[in-house]
Amino acid sequence: MNIVEINLENAKQYLIEESFVRPVLVDFWAEWCAPCKSLMPILEKLANEYAGAFLLAKVNSDEMNMISSQFGVRSLPTVMLMKDGQPIDGFAGALPEKQVRELLEKHLPKLWEKNVNEAQAFIMAGDFNSALPLLRQAYEESKHDAAIACLLAQCHLELNRIDNAEAILTTIKMADRDAHYDQLIAQVELKKQAAKTPELIALEAAHANDPTNLNCAYQLAIQYNAESAHRPALELLLEILRKDRNFAEGAVKKTFMDILSALGKGDSLAAEFQRKLFTLLY
């Protein structure tokens, strides 16, 4: 339940007892109050957006005059945030959504924290594919929080997406680089070294000796992808397409698209190379 209408029978339950479970935002309003009617949709929107993180309790002050008096309401609308049976914040008058949101953010968990908690549970269970989209969303919504960036990089490393992990880690500011960051950077280097198989080394040497050999470049791209070096694989495939869009009877383009699909929707590397392919083709 996100929103409740208060009456004499449920007032104690929802205004006091519920506030020991989660914050309760109490909206004192009346039918004749125009500012009340402009504020209420904002409060209802936020209650639904926060999806139960707080309860919006609506008190019609004309009908529940005794309750309004007990709370010391002197003007409408009046909004109080209750926690552990006591008002801890509030305001009188109709505020814009931005200011109401700011008040809530002072006292409520961030919306993206739920995603992080769920992602951490998936990580503990070894389900990195399920953790990844939750962390991507939290990473964006938190405006690139460093701790979330490390968790996101960790997932990419566990899935052998070394380039993705390294790209995310490079965005973390020096001041935010902690022991977890150092550990992840070390893992990136180890994985990059381990990825250099004899087959890859041989193909890199052949490509370096004859960069114009598109078949060699294609085989190298396939080997890069097989060893989870997705960025160099995509770069090579894109270079081949620049020279011959139908090379290997369209197999290069298909391989390119298959890699993007495997990376998944929302992957930053996939989005980057989708744009590059679109620019090339159109």
Secondary structure, DSSP 8 states (H G I E B T S, - for coil): --EEE--TTTHIIIIIGGGGTS-EEEEEE-TT-HHHHHHHHHHHHHHHHHTTSSEEEEEETTT-HHHHHHTT--SSSEEEEEETTEEEEEEES---HHHHHHHHHHHS--TTHHHHHHHHHHHHTT-HHHHHHHHHHHHHHTTS-HHHHHHHHHHHHHTT-HHHHHHHHHTS-GGG--HHHHHHHHHHHHHHHHT--HHHHHHHHHHHH-TT-HHHHHHHHHHHHHTT-HHHHHHHHHHHHHH-TTGGGGHHHHHHHHHHHHH-TT-HHHHHHHHHHHHHH-
